[in-house]
Amino acid sequence: MAITVHIYYSGKGDHAIQFAREMLSSGIVDRIRAEEGNLQYEYFVPMDDESTVLLIDRWANQEALDIHHASPMMQQIIALREKYDLHMKVERYTSEQSEMPDKDKAFIKE
């Protein structure tokens, strides 16, 4: 069962964007994406709130996420969050079904 976590980082001014840029430039993001079980790790900025950054973090299962959370890399991430004094709002979703139901496909233009 895949697990998707949305993390909304917010801080003063552009601190959340600076955090995301440093996560990318330091290579941490590439290392996370290379972890076994990581399916997605991407940052987005909401159009109506440029002081917030949304991280979409997706894992194959809870075990992969637990291994990630136990890795020494998490201490680097926590240190960067502290550096930029970020606050977080977290949403967690699980998926038992990987394909979209046919009734929902009618609303999508490919």
All heavy atoms as an XYZ file, in Angstrom:
902
protein
N       0.842     -1.173      0.000
C       0.000      0.000      0.000
C       0.891      1.241      0.000
O       1.697      1.442      0.902
C      -0.910     -0.049      1.229
C      -1.636      1.221      1.467
S      -2.834      1.195      2.822
C      -2.151      0.123      4.025
N       0.775      2.058     -1.020
C       1.576      3.275     -1.140
C       1.121      4.310     -0.114
O      -0.053      4.378      0.237
C       1.473      3.853     -2.542
N       2.077      5.114      0.341
C       1.809      6.174      1.305
C       2.263      7.486      0.692
O       3.401      7.602      0.232
C       2.566      5.929      2.621
C       2.090      4.630      3.260
C       2.397      7.114      3.575
C       2.969      4.147      4.382
N       1.373      8.461      0.668
C       1.699      9.792      0.180
C       1.576     10.760      1.341
O       0.579     10.753      2.058
C       0.753     10.221     -0.955
O       0.842      9.271     -2.018
C       1.102     11.610     -1.471
N       2.610     11.580      1.521
C       2.618     12.569      2.580
C       2.757     13.941      1.936
O       3.662     14.152      1.120
C       3.776     12.318      3.576
C       3.759     13.350      4.691
C       3.712     10.906      4.141
N       1.844     14.838      2.280
C       1.953     16.240      1.860
C       2.455     17.018      3.062
O       1.822     17.002      4.116
C       0.593     16.803      1.449
C       0.071     16.234      0.182
N      -1.148     16.606     -0.325
C       0.581     15.334     -0.688
C      -1.364     15.956     -1.464
N      -0.338     15.171     -1.690
N       3.580     17.677      2.895
C       4.124     18.511      3.965
C       4.145     19.946      3.462
O       4.785     20.241      2.451
C       5.539     18.079      4.377
C       5.543     16.616      4.815
C       6.073     18.988      5.492
C       6.926     16.058      5.113
N       3.420     20.807      4.161
C       3.383     22.230      3.837
C       4.370     22.930      4.772
O       4.150     23.000      5.973
C       1.978     22.804      4.052
C       0.940     22.199      3.147
C       0.292     21.025      3.498
C       0.604     22.812      1.943
C      -0.672     20.473      2.667
C      -0.360     22.265      1.112
C      -0.992     21.089      1.481
O      -1.948     20.538      0.656
N       5.476     23.411      4.211
C       6.477     24.151      4.979
C       6.157     25.632      4.874
O       5.953     26.149      3.768
C       7.881     23.921      4.403
C       8.423     22.536      4.621
C       8.473     21.622      3.586
C       8.911     22.151      5.864
C       8.993     20.350      3.771
C       9.428     20.875      6.060
C       9.466     19.989      5.011
O       9.986     18.738      5.211
N       6.151     26.322      5.995
C       5.940     27.768      5.962
C       6.891     28.439      6.938
O       7.298     27.857      7.947
C       4.489     28.116      6.297
O       4.165     27.679      7.598
N       7.242     29.664      6.602
C       8.143     30.445      7.439
C       8.077     31.908      7.034
O       7.238     32.308      6.236
N       8.983     32.671      7.569
C       9.025     34.102      7.250
C       9.550     34.313      5.827
O      10.468     33.638      5.385
C       9.939     34.828      8.227
C       9.428     34.836      9.640
C      10.386     35.566     10.557
C       9.886     35.505     11.989
N      10.846     36.069     12.931
N       8.931     35.282      5.145
C       9.407     35.650      3.810
C       9.539     34.450      2.893
O       8.609     33.667      2.741
N      10.725     34.305      2.316
C      10.963     33.198      1.384
C      11.759     32.062      2.020
O      12.412     31.288      1.324
C      11.650     33.704      0.122
C      13.071     34.196      0.365
O      13.460     34.360      1.545
O      13.796     34.400     -0.627
N      11.707     31.929      3.343
C      12.481     30.878      4.028
C      12.134     29.477      3.534
O      13.030     28.638      3.405
C      12.291     30.971      5.539
C      13.071     32.065      6.164
N      13.305     32.129      7.508
C      13.696     33.152      5.639
C      14.019     33.202      7.792
N      14.258     33.847      6.662
N      10.863     29.204      3.270
C      10.477     27.870      2.810
C      11.089     27.576      1.438
O      11.562     26.461      1.187
C       8.961     27.730      2.774
N      11.104     28.571      0.572
C      11.709     28.388     -0.754
C      13.218     28.217     -0.621
O      13.812     27.365     -1.293
C      11.347     29.557     -1.690
C       9.850     29.497     -2.024
C      12.189     29.540     -2.956
C       9.323     30.675     -2.799
N      13.849     28.983      0.247
C      15.287     28.830      0.476
C      15.603     27.423      0.984
O      16.587     26.809      0.563
C      15.790     29.873      1.468
C      15.830     31.284      0.926
C      16.354     32.252      1.972
O      17.252     31.933      2.749
N      15.778     33.440      2.002
N      14.773     26.918      1.886
C      14.936     25.558      2.405
C      14.883     24.546      1.263
O      15.767     23.689      1.138
C      13.845     25.267      3.439
C      13.656     23.812      3.740
C      14.523     23.144      4.590
C      12.590     23.098      3.191
C      14.349     21.793      4.874
C      12.403     21.761      3.469
C      13.285     21.105      4.317
N      13.849     24.628      0.430
C      13.703     23.676     -0.676
C      14.882     23.767     -1.634
O      15.400     22.739     -2.090
C      12.387     23.917     -1.415
N      15.331     24.960     -1.916
C      16.492     25.128     -2.806
C      17.740     24.507     -2.209
O      18.530     23.867     -2.907
C      16.728     26.605     -3.096
C      15.723     27.179     -4.062
C      16.040     28.609     -4.418
N      15.061     29.098     -5.368
C      14.594     30.336     -5.374
N      15.026     31.217     -4.501
N      13.692     30.694     -6.270
N      17.939     24.676     -0.887
C      19.114     24.081     -0.252
C      19.002     22.555     -0.193
O      20.000     21.851     -0.342
C      19.345     24.655      1.145
C      20.674     24.221      1.726
C      21.141     25.013      2.927
O      20.611     26.107      3.202
O      22.072     24.527      3.597
N      17.793     22.044     -0.004
C      17.599     20.592     -0.048
C      18.017     20.050     -1.414
O      18.677     19.010     -1.494
C      16.127     20.249      0.216
C      15.696     20.409      1.655
S      16.294     19.094      2.718
C      15.378     17.685      2.075
N      17.678     20.776     -2.470
C      18.050     20.361     -3.824
C      19.552     20.528     -4.068
O      20.219     19.598     -4.517
C      17.253     21.160     -4.860
C      15.789     20.763     -4.995
C      14.986     21.884     -5.617
C      15.676     19.494     -5.817
N      20.075     21.699     -3.768
C      21.487     21.983     -4.085
C      22.465     21.158     -3.249
O      23.569     20.871     -3.702
C      21.791     23.475     -3.927
O      21.719     23.867     -2.565
N      22.062     20.747     -2.052
C      22.945     19.958     -1.190
C      23.004     18.490     -1.601
O      23.837     17.737     -1.109
C      22.472     20.053      0.261
O      21.219     19.385      0.410
N      22.097     18.069     -2.472
C      22.060     16.668     -2.896
C      21.167     15.789     -2.037
O      21.000     14.596     -2.330
N      20.593     16.347     -0.986
C      19.726     15.545     -0.114
C      18.539     15.001     -0.896
O      18.180     13.822     -0.766
C      19.270     16.352      1.120
C      20.462     16.668      2.024
C      18.201     15.580      1.902
C      20.143     17.605      3.184
N      17.928     15.826     -1.717
C      16.761     15.379     -2.491
C      17.138     14.211     -3.401
O      16.422     13.204     -3.463
C      16.143     16.547     -3.297
C      15.120     16.043     -4.296
C      15.514     17.564     -2.349
N      18.254     14.305     -4.082
C      18.684     13.199     -4.952
C      18.901     11.920     -4.147
O      18.554     10.825     -4.610
C      19.959     13.557     -5.703
C      19.726     14.567     -6.803
O      18.595     14.655     -7.321
O      20.691     15.294     -7.149
N      19.468     12.049     -2.963
C      19.699     10.869     -2.118
C      18.378     10.263     -1.650
O      18.238      9.042     -1.599
C      20.597     11.227     -0.934
C      22.010     11.552     -1.396
C      23.052     11.813     -0.317
N      22.662     11.807      1.059
C      22.810     12.840      1.900
N      23.322     13.985      1.475
N      22.461     12.731      3.158
N      17.407     11.099     -1.329
C      16.090     10.585     -0.917
C      15.426      9.875     -2.088
O      14.889      8.771     -1.940
C      15.202     11.722     -0.379
C      15.766     12.246      0.942
C      13.753     11.238     -0.205
C      15.133     13.541      1.416
N      15.479     10.496     -3.260
C      14.856      9.882     -4.443
C      15.490      8.537     -4.790
O      14.839      7.677     -5.384
C      14.954     10.825     -5.631
C      14.042     12.029     -5.505
C      14.253     13.004     -6.637
N      13.339     14.134     -6.540
C      13.529     15.275     -7.169
N      14.592     15.451     -7.966
N      12.656     16.262     -7.018
N      16.754      8.356     -4.411
C      17.458      7.103     -4.695
C      17.180      6.022     -3.649
O      17.537      4.861     -3.864
C      18.969      7.361     -4.775
N      16.543      6.391     -2.541
C      16.256      5.401     -1.501
C      15.266      4.368     -2.013
O      14.316      4.699     -2.739
C      15.680      6.073     -0.250
C      16.694      6.854      0.541
C      16.079      7.446      1.798
O      15.407      8.493      1.697
O      16.277      6.848      2.867
N      15.482      3.118     -1.600
C      14.572      2.053     -1.993
C      13.184      2.344     -1.435
O      13.027      2.670     -0.260
C      15.069      0.713     -1.460
C      14.258     -0.447     -1.970
C      14.861     -1.785     -1.605
O      16.069     -1.865     -1.358
O      14.081     -2.746     -1.568
N      12.198      2.286     -2.292
C      10.822      2.502     -1.880
C      10.324      3.922     -2.067
O       9.137      4.183     -1.921
N      11.215      4.862     -2.406
C      10.750      6.228     -2.659
C      10.163      6.286     -4.063
O      10.808      5.912     -5.036
C      11.866      7.260     -2.516
C      11.342      8.663     -2.757
O      11.457      9.199     -3.845
N      10.735      9.228     -1.733
N       8.937      6.777     -4.150
C       8.249      6.859     -5.434
C       8.152      8.289     -5.950
O       7.992      8.498     -7.152
C       6.828      6.274     -5.300
C       6.750      4.840     -4.784
C       5.296      4.439     -4.552
C       7.445      3.882     -5.728
N       8.229      9.261     -5.047
C       8.137     10.669     -5.452
C       8.642     11.540     -4.322
O       8.380     11.283     -3.153
C       6.685     11.035     -5.768
C       6.484     12.463     -6.229
C       5.022     12.768     -6.536
O       4.121     12.017     -6.194
N       4.797     13.891     -7.193
N       9.363     12.585     -4.691
C       9.833     13.580     -3.727
C       9.981     14.877     -4.502
O      10.976     15.099     -5.192
C      11.166     13.149     -3.123
C      11.505     13.871     -1.842
C      11.138     13.356     -0.617
C      12.189     15.077     -1.864
C      11.449     14.007      0.569
C      12.501     15.743     -0.691
C      12.127     15.197      0.517
O      12.434     15.855      1.685
N       8.943     15.729     -4.445
C       8.926     16.952     -5.245
C       8.368     18.117     -4.450
O       7.425     17.945     -3.677
C       8.054     16.772     -6.488
C       8.593     15.766     -7.475
C       7.710     15.689     -8.695
O       7.869     16.552     -9.580
O       6.864     14.787     -8.744
N       8.932     19.293     -4.704
C       8.478     20.524     -4.068
C       7.639     21.355     -5.040
O       7.939     21.411     -6.233
C       9.672     21.379     -3.633
C      10.460     20.773     -2.507
C      11.683     20.166     -2.739
C       9.996     20.826     -1.198
C      12.423     19.622     -1.695
C      10.730     20.292     -0.154
C      11.938     19.683     -0.409
O      12.663     19.148      0.629
N       6.613     22.022     -4.495
C       5.748     22.901     -5.265
C       5.451     24.147     -4.438
O       5.449     24.098     -3.211
C       4.417     22.212     -5.599
C       4.576     20.978     -6.440
C       4.755     19.741     -5.845
C       4.562     21.057     -7.824
C       4.910     18.593     -6.611
C       4.725     19.920     -8.598
C       4.896     18.681     -7.992
N       5.173     25.258     -5.120
C       4.805     26.499     -4.438
C       3.364     26.832     -4.815
O       3.052     26.974     -6.006
C       5.740     27.668     -4.838
C       5.303     28.956     -4.167
C       7.183     27.338     -4.485
N       2.454     26.941     -3.833
C       1.074     27.308     -4.138
C       1.008     28.697     -4.787
O       1.697     29.620     -4.350
C       0.393     27.323     -2.765
C       1.254     26.452     -1.900
C       2.653     26.659     -2.414
N       0.205     28.834     -5.800
C       0.084     30.094     -6.532
C      -0.393     31.236     -5.646
O      -0.038     32.382     -5.871
C      -0.889     29.929     -7.709
C      -0.447     28.914     -8.731
S       0.893     29.478     -9.780
C       0.071     30.709    -10.737
N      -1.204     30.927     -4.636
C      -1.768     31.977     -3.796
C      -1.064     32.142     -2.448
O      -1.540     32.869     -1.585
C      -3.264     31.738     -3.582
C      -3.552     30.419     -2.885
O      -2.637     29.580     -2.769
O      -4.698     30.222     -2.452
N       0.087     31.462     -2.273
C       0.812     31.564     -1.006
C       2.287     31.247     -1.243
O       2.748     30.138     -0.993
C       0.221     30.618      0.037
C       0.892     30.728      1.386
O       1.780     31.595      1.556
O       0.547     29.945      2.287
N       3.029     32.233     -1.702
C       4.430     32.010     -2.056
C       5.359     31.923     -0.850
O       6.560     31.740     -1.013
C       4.888     33.083     -3.037
C       4.177     32.961     -4.368
C       4.634     33.976     -5.402
O       5.565     34.747     -5.116
O       4.049     33.989     -6.485
N       4.813     32.022      0.366
C       5.641     31.815      1.555
C       5.560     30.370      2.041
O       6.166     30.008      3.043
C       5.225     32.767      2.678
O       3.926     32.453      3.130
N       4.813     29.546      1.318
C       4.657     28.130      1.656
C       5.211     27.278      0.520
O       5.099     27.632     -0.647
C       3.165     27.797      1.881
O       2.712     28.535      3.010
C       2.945     26.321      2.125
N       5.811     26.156      0.894
C       6.264     25.171     -0.080
C       5.603     23.846      0.271
O       5.576     23.437      1.436
C       7.801     25.025     -0.061
C       8.255     23.827     -0.878
C       8.470     26.290     -0.567
N       5.046     23.193     -0.734
C       4.428     21.883     -0.562
C       5.412     20.811     -1.021
O       5.905     20.861     -2.150
C       3.142     21.790     -1.388
C       2.552     20.381     -1.588
C       2.147     19.760     -0.263
C       1.396     20.436     -2.565
N       5.675     19.858     -0.149
C       6.454     18.682     -0.511
C       5.489     17.524     -0.688
O       4.692     17.235      0.207
C       7.470     18.330      0.587
C       8.133     16.953      0.469
C       8.970     16.838     -0.802
C       8.961     16.656      1.706
N       5.545     16.874     -1.845
C       4.803     15.631     -2.049
C       5.834     14.509     -1.964
O       6.759     14.431     -2.767
C       4.049     15.615     -3.392
C       3.025     16.753     -3.416
C       3.374     14.256     -3.599
C       2.245     16.869     -4.699
N       5.665     13.701     -0.943
C       6.617     12.652     -0.572
C       5.865     11.329     -0.607
O       4.944     11.122      0.174
C       7.121     12.980      0.847
C       8.259     12.125      1.316
O       8.894     11.454      0.496
O       8.520     12.139      2.538
N       6.221     10.440     -1.535
C       5.462      9.206     -1.730
C       6.369      7.994     -1.583
O       7.483      7.972     -2.136
C       4.820      9.230     -3.121
C       3.654      8.327     -3.224
C       2.794      8.708     -4.437
N       2.418      7.467     -5.056
C       2.753      7.068     -6.272
N       3.436      7.835     -7.063
N       2.390      5.909     -6.709
N       5.877      6.999     -0.849
C       6.656      5.796     -0.541
C       5.859      4.547     -0.882
O       4.642      4.539     -0.807
C       7.032      5.800      0.943
C       7.934      6.952      1.245
C       7.551      8.229      1.575
C       9.351      6.978      1.166
N       8.660      9.030      1.718
C       9.771      8.292      1.483
C      10.309      6.026      0.878
C      11.113      8.661      1.502
C      11.653      6.386      0.908
C      12.034      7.689      1.213
N       6.567      3.478     -1.214
C       5.929      2.220     -1.603
C       5.158      1.592     -0.448
O       4.120      0.971     -0.655
C       6.961      1.231     -2.127
N       5.672      1.776      0.786
C       5.028      1.163      1.947
C       5.574      1.800      3.231
O       6.511      2.600      3.187
C       5.244     -0.356      1.953
C       6.716     -0.717      1.824
O       7.575     -0.160      2.497
N       7.009     -1.656      0.930
N       4.989      1.422      4.351
C       5.387      1.988      5.645
C       6.829      1.619      5.994
O       7.558      2.421      6.574
C       4.442      1.513      6.752
C       4.723      2.147      8.099
C       4.524      3.649      8.093
O       3.483      4.139      7.660
N       5.505      4.408      8.567
N       7.249      0.412      5.643
C       8.613     -0.011      5.947
C       9.639      0.908      5.284
O      10.617      1.333      5.915
C       8.840     -1.459      5.498
C      10.241     -1.948      5.796
C      10.495     -3.363      5.289
O       9.660     -3.923      4.551
O      11.555     -3.899      5.636
N       9.424      1.247      4.024
C      10.352      2.148      3.321
C      10.373      3.521      3.984
O      11.445      4.122      4.150
C       9.956      2.267      1.852
N       9.214      4.008      4.395
C       9.140      5.303      5.071
C       9.835      5.245      6.429
O      10.563      6.174      6.797
C       7.682      5.729      5.218
C       7.419      7.089      5.849
C       8.148      8.210      5.120
C       5.925      7.360      5.885
N       9.657      4.163      7.162
C      10.319      4.003      8.461
C      11.839      3.987      8.314
O      12.553      4.601      9.112
C       9.859      2.720      9.154
C       8.429      2.779      9.645
O       7.856      3.893      9.734
O       7.863      1.697      9.923
N      12.332      3.302      7.296
C      13.784      3.255      7.051
C      14.296      4.659      6.733
O      15.340      5.080      7.225
C      14.112      2.244      5.930
C      13.847      0.818      6.436
C      15.554      2.407      5.446
C      13.873     -0.248      5.353
N      13.545      5.391      5.924
C      13.922      6.775      5.609
C      13.971      7.621      6.878
O      14.930      8.357      7.111
C      12.927      7.363      4.611
C      13.035      8.834      4.439
N      14.138      9.442      3.868
C      12.180      9.841      4.768
C      13.953     10.748      3.857
N      12.781     11.024      4.400
N      12.939      7.510      7.719
C      12.889      8.309      8.945
C      14.018      7.952      9.913
O      14.460      8.802     10.679
C      11.540      8.144      9.634
C      10.455      8.918      8.972
N       9.129      8.573      9.084
C      10.484     10.028      8.191
C       8.396      9.423      8.400
N       9.195     10.318      7.840
N      14.497      6.716      9.870
C      15.577      6.285     10.761
C      16.968      6.594     10.210
O      17.964      6.427     10.912
C      15.455      4.784     11.031
N      17.033      7.089      8.986
C      18.335      7.334      8.357
C      19.006      8.583      8.935
O      18.326      9.513      9.379
C      18.172      7.491      6.839
O      17.578      8.738      6.536
N      20.338      8.619      8.919
C      21.057      9.807      9.385
C      20.701     11.067      8.587
O      20.820     12.178      9.093
C      22.530      9.439      9.177
C      22.563      7.962      9.074
C      21.231      7.542      8.530
N      20.222     10.886      7.376
C      19.840     12.012      6.533
C      18.729     12.847      7.181
O      18.656     14.055      6.985
C      19.373     11.485      5.176
C      19.192     12.537      4.138
S      18.773     11.875      2.496
C      18.827     10.115      2.635
N      17.874     12.203      7.980
C      16.787     12.935      8.636
C      17.333     14.026      9.554
O      16.722     15.087      9.679
C      15.887     11.978      9.430
C      14.878     11.236      8.577
S      13.815     12.290      7.543
C      12.997     13.292      8.755
N      18.482     13.793     10.172
C      19.068     14.820     11.039
C      19.492     16.040     10.225
O      19.380     17.176     10.692
C      20.245     14.246     11.829
C      19.828     13.168     12.822
C      18.681     13.606     13.717
O      18.731     14.655     14.344
N      17.628     12.805     13.779
N      19.957     15.816      9.003
C      20.307     16.926      8.112
C      19.051     17.723      7.737
O      19.086     18.952      7.705
C      20.982     16.406      6.844
C      22.341     15.790      7.082
C      22.887     15.212      5.793
O      22.365     14.239      5.262
N      23.936     15.850      5.285
N      17.968     17.016      7.459
C      16.719     17.680      7.091
C      16.200     18.497      8.268
O      15.805     19.657      8.110
C      15.673     16.643      6.624
C      16.154     15.948      5.339
C      14.316     17.305      6.402
C      15.344     14.728      4.960
N      16.227     17.903      9.456
C      15.762     18.614     10.654
C      16.609     19.857     10.901
O      16.083     20.927     11.218
C      15.769     17.665     11.874
C      14.677     16.605     11.703
C      15.586     18.441     13.175
C      14.772     15.446     12.677
N      17.917     19.739     10.710
C      18.808     20.898     10.905
C      18.471     22.018      9.920
O      18.468     23.201     10.296
C      20.261     20.471     10.768
N      18.171     21.664      8.676
C      17.797     22.681      7.689
C      16.452     23.317      8.027
O      16.280     24.528      7.864
C      17.757     22.087      6.281
C      19.097     21.884      5.590
C      18.899     21.249      4.214
C      19.847     23.194      5.460
N      15.519     22.516      8.506
C      14.229     23.089      8.916
C      14.420     24.089     10.048
O      13.799     25.147     10.069
C      13.251     21.988      9.354
C      12.768     21.153      8.212
C      11.595     20.263      8.553
N      11.720     19.512      9.771
C      11.439     18.218      9.907
N      11.038     17.527      8.851
N      11.542     17.611     11.054
N      15.292     23.748     10.983
C      15.588     24.656     12.097
C      16.304     25.917     11.594
O      16.007     27.023     12.045
C      16.427     23.950     13.163
C      15.680     22.853     13.887
C      14.477     23.359     14.672
O      14.589     24.414     15.327
O      13.418     22.714     14.608
N      17.240     25.735     10.677
C      17.991     26.871     10.118
C      17.042     27.923      9.549
O      17.247     29.124      9.736
C      18.934     26.374      9.026
C      19.659     27.463      8.268
C      20.553     26.878      7.178
C      21.189     27.963      6.336
N      22.058     27.396      5.285
N      15.994     27.472      8.869
C      15.041     28.389      8.234
C      13.792     28.635      9.092
O      12.872     29.304      8.648
C      14.659     27.864      6.848
C      15.821     27.918      5.890
C      16.515     26.767      5.536
C      16.246     29.133      5.358
C      17.594     26.826      4.656
C      17.321     29.200      4.485
C      17.992     28.038      4.142
O      19.058     28.104      3.276
N      13.784     28.095     10.318
C      12.689     28.285     11.267
C      11.332     27.987     10.632
O      10.407     28.803     10.647
C      12.716     29.713     11.835
C      11.757     29.888     13.014
O      11.459     28.893     13.705
O      11.293     31.025     13.226
N      11.222     26.799     10.074
C      10.009     26.423      9.365
C       9.013     25.712     10.268
O       9.390     24.993     11.192
C      10.354     25.507      8.186
C      11.221     26.124      7.102
C      11.491     25.116      6.011
C      10.598     27.387      6.546
N       7.751     25.913      9.950
C       6.668     25.200     10.604
C       6.028     24.304      9.556
O       6.126     24.568      8.349
C       5.660     26.192     11.184
C       6.290     27.088     12.201
N       6.398     26.750     13.524
C       6.907     28.289     12.079
C       7.027     27.710     14.178
N       7.352     28.663     13.320
N       5.375     23.244     10.011
C       4.862     22.245      9.083
C       3.403     21.904      9.372
O       2.994     21.832     10.520
C       5.695     20.966      9.199
C       7.162     21.158      8.909
S       8.216     19.872      9.629
C       7.482     18.391      9.037
N       2.676     21.693      8.297
C       1.349     21.082      8.357
C       1.463     19.821      7.519
O       1.985     19.863      6.395
C       0.285     22.021      7.783
C      -1.120     21.432      7.821
C      -2.127     22.404      7.248
C      -2.443     21.984      5.836
N      -3.498     22.748      5.196
N       1.015     18.690      8.048
C       1.220     17.408      7.372
C      -0.115     16.712      7.125
O      -0.971     16.660      8.016
C       2.149     16.493      8.207
C       2.355     15.151      7.521
C       3.488     17.177      8.468
N      -0.261     16.182      5.920
C      -1.408     15.349      5.553
C      -0.861     14.015      5.053
O       0.142     13.993      4.329
C      -2.226     16.006      4.439
C      -2.767     17.367      4.801
C      -3.330     18.116      3.612
O      -3.023     17.757      2.445
O      -4.066     19.077      3.848
N      -1.494     12.945      5.428
C      -1.024     11.606      5.048
C      -2.162     10.849      4.367
O      -3.296     10.844      4.857
C      -0.567     10.863      6.297
C      -0.099      9.454      6.038
C       0.214      8.792      7.371
N       0.278      7.368      7.226
C       1.386      6.657      7.284
N       2.533      7.258      7.523
N       1.374      5.360      7.134
N      -1.834     10.214      3.248
C      -2.818      9.459      2.477
C      -2.255      8.069      2.181
O      -1.066      7.932      1.906
C      -3.124     10.143      1.138
C      -3.525     11.586      1.296
C      -2.579     12.616      1.191
C      -4.837     11.935      1.566
C      -2.950     13.939      1.350
C      -5.215     13.262      1.721
C      -4.264     14.253      1.609
O      -4.616     15.569      1.762
N      -3.113      7.080      2.232
C      -2.701      5.735      1.835
C      -3.519      5.312      0.632
O      -4.632      5.791      0.418
C      -2.901      4.722      2.980
O      -4.271      4.733      3.377
C      -2.011      5.053      4.155
N      -2.948      4.427     -0.147
C      -3.597      3.994     -1.375
C      -3.632      2.475     -1.428
O      -2.589      1.835     -1.417
C      -2.836      4.524     -2.583
O      -3.320      3.934     -3.758
N      -4.821      1.938     -1.465
C      -4.958      0.503     -1.667
C      -5.170      0.206     -3.144
O      -5.033     -0.910     -3.581
C      -6.134     -0.036     -0.846
C      -5.887      0.059      0.645
C      -7.045     -0.478      1.453
O      -7.939     -1.134      0.884
O      -7.053     -0.237      2.663
N      -5.511      1.234     -3.884
C      -5.808      1.077     -5.303
C      -4.865      1.987     -6.077
O      -4.825      3.179     -5.839
C      -7.261      1.470     -5.560
C      -7.681      1.377     -6.987
C      -9.163      1.725     -7.120
O      -9.930      1.574     -6.195
N      -9.531      2.189     -8.284
N      -4.112      1.424     -6.998
C      -3.149      2.236     -7.728
C      -3.724      2.814     -9.021
O      -3.166      3.745     -9.573
C      -1.895      1.423     -8.039
O      -2.233      0.305     -8.823
N      -4.818      2.253     -9.503
C      -5.412      2.758    -10.742
C      -6.634      3.605    -10.438
O      -7.352      3.367     -9.482
C      -5.811      1.590    -11.641
C      -4.619      0.840    -12.202
C      -5.052     -0.199    -13.224
O      -6.041      0.032    -13.940
O      -4.390     -1.233    -13.289
N      -6.858      4.580    -11.284
C      -8.021      5.450    -11.130
C      -9.276      4.711    -11.582
O      -9.270      4.065    -12.632
C      -7.832      6.712    -11.968
C      -8.926      7.729    -11.752
S      -8.583      9.278    -12.559
C      -7.028      9.715    -11.819
N     -10.357      4.820    -10.813
C     -11.611      4.182    -11.234
C     -12.104      4.766    -12.561
O     -11.925      5.956    -12.843
C     -12.586      4.529    -10.105
C     -11.727      4.893     -8.941
C     -10.455      5.461     -9.520
N     -12.745      3.935    -13.374
C     -13.248      4.365    -14.675
C     -14.185      5.560    -14.550
O     -14.157      6.460    -15.386
C     -13.966      3.213    -15.382
C     -12.986      2.172    -15.900
O     -11.794      2.525    -16.092
O     -13.396      1.015    -16.110
N     -15.010      5.594    -13.514
C     -15.967      6.708    -13.365
C     -15.253      8.036    -13.165
O     -15.791      9.083    -13.527
C     -16.969      6.439    -12.250
C     -16.352      6.342    -10.876
C     -17.406      6.000     -9.837
C     -16.772      5.853     -8.473
N     -17.749      5.481     -7.475
N     -14.036      8.034    -12.615
C     -13.270      9.269    -12.451
C     -12.513      9.637    -13.726
O     -12.230     10.813    -13.962
C     -12.281      9.134    -11.295
C     -12.969      9.055     -9.951
O     -14.158      9.435     -9.855
O     -12.332      8.600     -8.992
N     -12.171      8.655    -14.538
C     -11.432      8.919    -15.766
C     -12.213      9.812    -16.729
O     -11.628     10.486    -17.558
C     -11.061      7.607    -16.453
C      -9.980      6.842    -15.738
C      -9.644      5.562    -16.483
C      -8.595      4.762    -15.747
N      -8.286      3.503    -16.441
N     -13.531      9.809    -16.623
C     -14.373     10.612    -17.526
C     -14.091     12.100    -17.393
O     -14.388     12.877    -18.303
C     -15.847     10.331    -17.240
N     -13.497     12.517    -16.287
C     -13.232     13.942    -16.039
C     -11.839     14.369    -16.431
O     -11.444     15.510    -16.228
C     -13.476     14.256    -14.559
C     -14.884     14.016    -14.136
C     -15.225     12.836    -13.494
C     -15.886     14.926    -14.411
C     -16.536     12.579    -13.113
C     -17.205     14.694    -14.036
C     -17.526     13.509    -13.388
N     -11.061     13.458    -17.014
C      -9.656     13.737    -17.321
C      -9.437     13.722    -18.828
O      -9.815     12.769    -19.517
C      -8.741     12.698    -16.640
C      -8.921     12.799    -15.128
C      -7.294     12.909    -17.053
C      -8.235     11.720    -14.355
N      -8.816     14.770    -19.305
C      -8.449     14.829    -20.728
C      -6.958     14.529    -20.817
O      -6.136     15.206    -20.225
C      -8.727     16.226    -21.298
C      -8.372     16.349    -22.743
C      -8.690     17.722    -23.264
C      -8.286     17.823    -24.725
N      -8.562     19.143    -25.268
N      -6.620     13.502    -21.535
C      -5.208     13.106    -21.684
C      -4.663     13.596    -23.002
O      -5.344     13.873    -23.925
C      -5.067     11.596    -21.564
C      -5.410     11.122    -20.172
C      -5.166      9.647    -19.995
O      -4.482      9.019    -20.806
O      -5.680      9.100    -19.018
